[in-house]
Amino acid sequence: MDQEEQEIFVSEEQIPTEEETPAIQDNLDALTATEPKKKNSLRKSILTYLHDFVYLLAVVLLLFLLCFRVVVVSGPSMMDTLEDGDYLLLLGSIFYDDYERGDIIVASKDSFRNGEPIVKRVIATEGQTVNIDFVTGVVYVDGVPLQEDYVRTPTNLYEGVDFPLVVEENHIFVMGDNRNDSKDSRSPEIGQVDLREVLGKAIFLIFPGEDESEERNFDRIGVID
Protein backbone atom coordinates (compact mmCIF):
# COMPACT_ATOMS: atom_id res chain seq x y z
CA MET A 1 0.00 0.00 0.00
CA ASP A 2 1.48 3.29 -1.08
CA GLN A 3 1.42 6.49 1.02
CA GLU A 4 -1.58 8.03 -0.77
CA GLU A 5 -3.72 4.95 -0.23
CA GLN A 6 -2.69 4.84 3.46
CA GLU A 7 -3.78 8.46 4.00
CA ILE A 8 -7.13 7.73 2.37
CA PHE A 9 -7.53 4.67 4.55
CA VAL A 10 -6.81 6.62 7.73
CA SER A 11 -9.21 9.37 6.70
CA GLU A 12 -11.99 6.87 6.14
CA GLU A 13 -11.35 5.35 9.60
CA GLN A 14 -12.18 8.73 11.16
CA ILE A 15 -15.60 8.97 9.55
CA PRO A 16 -18.27 8.08 12.18
CA THR A 17 -20.46 5.11 11.54
CA GLU A 18 -24.26 5.25 11.49
CA GLU A 19 -24.33 3.86 15.01
CA GLU A 20 -21.99 6.58 16.32
CA THR A 21 -23.75 9.52 14.66
CA PRO A 22 -26.70 9.81 17.15
CA ALA A 23 -24.33 9.73 20.14
CA ILE A 24 -22.21 12.49 18.66
CA GLN A 25 -25.32 14.54 17.95
CA ASP A 26 -26.48 14.09 21.54
CA ASN A 27 -23.12 15.36 22.79
CA LEU A 28 -23.37 18.39 20.53
CA ASP A 29 -26.91 19.10 21.73
CA ALA A 30 -25.77 18.83 25.35
CA LEU A 31 -22.89 21.25 24.77
CA THR A 32 -25.23 23.65 22.98
CA ALA A 33 -27.79 23.52 25.81
CA THR A 34 -25.17 24.15 28.51
CA GLU A 35 -24.35 27.66 27.27
CA PRO A 36 -27.90 29.12 27.74
CA LYS A 37 -28.08 27.52 31.19
CA LYS A 38 -24.87 29.27 32.19
CA LYS A 39 -26.22 32.59 30.92
CA ASN A 40 -29.53 32.09 32.74
CA SER A 41 -27.68 31.20 35.93
CA LEU A 42 -25.52 34.33 35.69
CA ARG A 43 -28.57 36.48 35.00
CA LYS A 44 -30.37 34.96 37.97
CA SER A 45 -27.39 35.62 40.25
CA ILE A 46 -27.19 39.26 39.16
CA LEU A 47 -30.92 39.77 39.76
CA THR A 48 -30.61 38.16 43.19
CA TYR A 49 -27.73 40.45 44.13
CA LEU A 50 -29.64 43.51 42.90
CA HIS A 51 -32.72 42.43 44.85
CA ASP A 52 -30.70 42.01 48.05
CA PHE A 53 -28.92 45.33 47.48
CA VAL A 54 -32.21 47.21 47.09
CA TYR A 55 -33.56 45.74 50.33
CA LEU A 56 -30.31 46.49 52.16
CA LEU A 57 -30.35 50.08 50.87
CA ALA A 58 -33.96 50.48 52.00
CA VAL A 59 -33.10 49.22 55.51
CA VAL A 60 -30.10 51.57 55.74
CA LEU A 61 -32.19 54.56 54.62
CA LEU A 62 -34.93 53.69 57.10
CA LEU A 63 -32.45 53.42 59.96
CA PHE A 64 -30.84 56.71 58.91
CA LEU A 65 -34.20 58.47 58.82
CA LEU A 66 -35.14 57.08 62.24
CA CYS A 67 -31.78 57.69 63.91
CA PHE A 68 -30.46 60.79 62.18
CA ARG A 69 -31.53 63.96 60.46
CA VAL A 70 -29.77 66.96 58.97
CA VAL A 71 -30.56 70.56 59.98
CA VAL A 72 -29.13 73.92 59.01
CA VAL A 73 -28.26 76.56 61.61
CA SER A 74 -30.14 79.80 61.02
CA GLY A 75 -28.96 82.99 62.68
CA PRO A 76 -26.11 84.04 65.00
CA SER A 77 -27.44 82.75 68.34
CA MET A 78 -24.85 79.95 68.66
CA MET A 79 -21.76 81.90 67.58
CA ASP A 80 -18.88 81.29 67.94
CA THR A 81 -19.56 77.58 68.43
CA LEU A 82 -21.78 77.36 65.36
CA GLU A 83 -22.12 79.70 62.42
CA ASP A 84 -25.16 80.70 60.41
CA GLY A 85 -25.50 78.16 57.60
CA ASP A 86 -23.74 75.26 59.33
CA TYR A 87 -25.09 71.83 58.39
CA LEU A 88 -25.50 69.60 61.44
CA LEU A 89 -26.12 65.88 61.82
CA LEU A 90 -28.57 65.11 64.62
CA LEU A 91 -28.97 61.93 66.60
CA GLY A 92 -32.75 61.62 66.72
CA SER A 93 -34.61 61.85 70.03
CA ILE A 94 -36.24 58.48 69.35
CA PHE A 95 -32.91 56.89 70.26
CA TYR A 96 -31.43 59.54 72.54
CA ASP A 97 -33.35 61.52 75.16
CA ASP A 98 -30.97 61.57 78.14
CA TYR A 99 -29.91 65.17 77.60
CA GLU A 100 -27.23 66.66 79.81
CA ARG A 101 -25.88 70.13 80.46
CA GLY A 102 -23.61 71.16 77.62
CA ASP A 103 -25.43 69.16 74.92
CA ILE A 104 -26.34 71.12 71.80
CA ILE A 105 -29.88 70.26 70.79
CA VAL A 106 -32.40 71.18 68.12
CA ALA A 107 -36.00 71.77 69.20
CA SER A 108 -39.24 72.88 67.64
CA LYS A 109 -41.75 74.93 69.63
CA ASP A 110 -45.08 75.94 68.15
CA SER A 111 -44.99 79.07 70.28
CA PHE A 112 -41.90 80.35 68.47
CA ARG A 113 -42.00 81.12 64.75
CA ASN A 114 -44.58 78.40 64.05
CA GLY A 115 -42.26 75.60 65.10
CA GLU A 116 -39.15 76.67 63.22
CA PRO A 117 -36.23 74.55 64.51
CA ILE A 118 -33.96 76.27 67.02
CA VAL A 119 -30.41 75.25 67.94
CA LYS A 120 -29.45 75.81 71.59
CA ARG A 121 -27.26 74.48 74.38
CA VAL A 122 -28.68 72.64 77.38
CA ILE A 123 -27.98 74.61 80.57
CA ALA A 124 -30.03 72.67 83.11
CA THR A 125 -32.30 69.62 83.29
CA GLU A 126 -35.41 68.76 85.30
CA GLY A 127 -35.28 69.53 89.00
CA GLN A 128 -32.29 71.86 88.76
CA THR A 129 -32.49 75.49 89.80
CA VAL A 130 -31.32 78.16 87.36
CA ASN A 131 -30.38 81.67 88.39
CA ILE A 132 -28.77 84.45 86.37
CA ASP A 133 -26.97 87.55 87.56
CA PHE A 134 -27.58 89.86 84.61
CA VAL A 135 -25.17 92.47 85.98
CA THR A 136 -22.14 90.19 86.06
CA GLY A 137 -23.47 87.94 83.30
CA VAL A 138 -22.93 84.78 85.37
CA VAL A 139 -25.29 81.78 85.18
CA TYR A 140 -25.82 79.59 88.25
CA VAL A 141 -27.19 76.05 88.35
CA ASP A 142 -28.07 74.75 91.82
CA GLY A 143 -26.13 77.68 93.25
CA VAL A 144 -22.90 76.86 91.41
CA PRO A 145 -21.57 79.38 88.83
CA LEU A 146 -21.05 77.78 85.43
CA GLN A 147 -17.65 77.92 83.76
CA GLU A 148 -18.84 78.69 80.24
CA ASP A 149 -15.82 78.91 77.99
CA TYR A 150 -18.08 78.46 74.96
CA VAL A 151 -20.06 81.72 75.32
CA ARG A 152 -19.35 84.63 73.03
CA THR A 153 -20.75 87.24 75.42
CA PRO A 154 -21.76 87.22 79.10
CA THR A 155 -25.44 86.69 79.93
CA ASN A 156 -26.48 90.30 80.39
CA LEU A 157 -29.73 90.27 78.39
CA TYR A 158 -32.98 89.92 80.36
CA GLU A 159 -35.77 88.65 78.09
CA GLY A 160 -38.79 88.43 80.39
CA VAL A 161 -38.47 85.22 82.42
CA ASP A 162 -37.81 85.77 86.13
CA PHE A 163 -35.11 83.93 88.08
CA PRO A 164 -34.37 81.83 90.01
CA LEU A 165 -36.52 79.07 88.52
CA VAL A 166 -36.73 75.31 88.87
CA VAL A 167 -36.72 73.28 85.65
CA GLU A 168 -39.96 71.35 85.33
CA GLU A 169 -40.22 67.57 84.99
CA ASN A 170 -39.40 66.30 81.49
CA HIS A 171 -38.14 69.75 80.48
CA ILE A 172 -34.76 71.36 79.84
CA PHE A 173 -33.55 74.94 80.09
CA VAL A 174 -31.60 76.07 77.00
CA MET A 175 -29.66 79.13 75.86
CA GLY A 176 -27.63 80.17 72.86
CA ASP A 177 -23.87 80.63 73.17
CA ASN A 178 -24.15 84.16 71.80
CA ARG A 179 -26.07 85.25 74.89
CA ASN A 180 -26.85 88.83 73.90
CA ASP A 181 -28.15 87.82 70.47
CA SER A 182 -30.19 84.73 71.28
CA LYS A 183 -33.87 84.06 71.81
CA ASP A 184 -34.01 81.11 74.23
CA SER A 185 -35.44 79.90 77.57
CA ARG A 186 -35.00 83.40 79.01
CA SER A 187 -37.86 84.47 76.76
CA PRO A 188 -41.54 83.60 77.43
CA GLU A 189 -41.85 82.86 73.70
CA ILE A 190 -39.68 79.80 74.18
CA GLY A 191 -39.36 79.16 77.91
CA GLN A 192 -38.45 75.71 79.13
CA VAL A 193 -38.34 73.09 76.39
CA ASP A 194 -40.45 69.97 76.73
CA LEU A 195 -38.40 66.86 75.86
CA ARG A 196 -41.12 65.94 73.35
CA GLU A 197 -40.24 69.12 71.47
CA VAL A 198 -36.59 68.13 71.06
CA LEU A 199 -35.74 66.82 67.60
CA GLY A 200 -32.33 65.50 68.57
CA LYS A 201 -28.80 66.14 69.72
CA ALA A 202 -26.30 67.75 67.34
CA ILE A 203 -23.35 65.37 67.07
CA PHE A 204 -21.47 66.27 63.90
CA LEU A 205 -20.81 69.36 61.78
CA ILE A 206 -21.14 68.17 58.18
CA PHE A 207 -20.56 71.39 56.26
CA PRO A 208 -19.54 74.82 57.58
CA GLY A 209 -21.42 78.00 56.98
CA GLU A 210 -19.74 81.31 56.26
CA ASP A 211 -18.25 83.20 59.19
CA GLU A 212 -18.35 86.98 59.63
CA SER A 213 -15.61 87.39 57.03
CA GLU A 214 -17.73 85.33 54.58
CA GLU A 215 -15.21 82.48 54.65
CA ARG A 216 -15.87 78.79 55.21
CA ASN A 217 -13.52 77.14 57.67
CA PHE A 218 -13.52 73.48 56.65
CA ASP A 219 -11.32 72.64 59.62
CA ARG A 220 -14.46 72.96 61.73
CA ILE A 221 -15.97 69.83 60.19
CA GLY A 222 -16.16 67.09 62.80
CA VAL A 223 -17.68 66.04 66.10
CA ILE A 224 -19.51 68.80 67.97
CA ASP A 225 -18.42 69.38 71.57
Secondary structure in CASP SS format (residue, H / E / C, confidence):
PFRMAT SS
TARGET T0000
AUTHOR 0000-0000-0000
METHOD secondary structure of the structure
MODEL  1
M C 1.00
D C 1.00
Q H 1.00
E H 1.00
E H 1.00
Q H 1.00
E H 1.00
I H 1.00
F H 1.00
V H 1.00
S H 1.00
E H 1.00
E H 1.00
Q C 1.00
I C 1.00
P C 1.00
T C 1.00
E C 1.00
E C 1.00
E H 1.00
T H 1.00
P H 1.00
A H 1.00
I H 1.00
Q H 1.00
D H 1.00
N H 1.00
L H 1.00
D H 1.00
A H 1.00
L H 1.00
T H 1.00
A H 1.00
T H 1.00
E H 1.00
P H 1.00
K H 1.00
K H 1.00
K H 1.00
N H 1.00
S H 1.00
L H 1.00
R H 1.00
K H 1.00
S H 1.00
I H 1.00
L H 1.00
T H 1.00
Y H 1.00
L H 1.00
H H 1.00
D H 1.00
F H 1.00
V H 1.00
Y H 1.00
L H 1.00
L H 1.00
A H 1.00
V H 1.00
V H 1.00
L H 1.00
L H 1.00
L H 1.00
F H 1.00
L H 1.00
L H 1.00
C H 1.00
F E 1.00
R E 1.00
V E 1.00
V E 1.00
V E 1.00
V C 1.00
S C 1.00
G C 1.00
P C 1.00
S C 1.00
M C 1.00
M C 1.00
D C 1.00
T C 1.00
L C 1.00
E C 1.00
D C 1.00
G C 1.00
D C 1.00
Y E 1.00
L E 1.00
L E 1.00
L E 1.00
L E 1.00
G E 1.00
S C 1.00
I C 1.00
F C 1.00
Y C 1.00
D C 1.00
D C 1.00
Y C 1.00
E C 1.00
R C 1.00
G C 1.00
D C 1.00
I E 1.00
I E 1.00
V E 1.00
A E 1.00
S C 1.00
K C 1.00
D C 1.00
S C 1.00
F C 1.00
R H 1.00
N H 1.00
G H 1.00
E C 1.00
P C 1.00
I E 1.00
V E 1.00
K E 1.00
R E 1.00
V E 1.00
I E 1.00
A E 1.00
T E 1.00
E C 1.00
G C 1.00
Q C 1.00
T E 1.00
V E 1.00
N E 1.00
I E 1.00
D E 1.00
F C 1.00
V C 1.00
T C 1.00
G C 1.00
V E 1.00
V E 1.00
Y E 1.00
V E 1.00
D C 1.00
G C 1.00
V E 1.00
P E 1.00
L C 1.00
Q C 1.00
E C 1.00
D C 1.00
Y C 1.00
V C 1.00
R C 1.00
T E 1.00
P C 1.00
T C 1.00
N C 1.00
L C 1.00
Y C 1.00
E C 1.00
G C 1.00
V C 1.00
D C 1.00
F C 1.00
P C 1.00
L E 1.00
V E 1.00
V C 1.00
E C 1.00
E C 1.00
N C 1.00
H E 1.00
I E 1.00
F E 1.00
V E 1.00
M E 1.00
G C 1.00
D C 1.00
N E 1.00
R H 1.00
N H 1.00
D H 1.00
S C 1.00
K C 1.00
D C 1.00
S C 1.00
R C 1.00
S C 1.00
P C 1.00
E C 1.00
I C 1.00
G C 1.00
Q C 1.00
V E 1.00
D E 1.00
L H 1.00
R H 1.00
E H 1.00
V E 1.00
L E 1.00
G E 1.00
K E 1.00
A E 1.00
I E 1.00
F E 1.00
L E 1.00
I E 1.00
F E 1.00
P C 1.00
G C 1.00
E E 1.00
D C 1.00
E C 1.00
S C 1.00
E C 1.00
E C 1.00
R E 1.00
N C 1.00
F H 1.00
D H 1.00
R H 1.00
I C 1.00
G E 1.00
V E 1.00
I C 1.00
D C 1.00
END
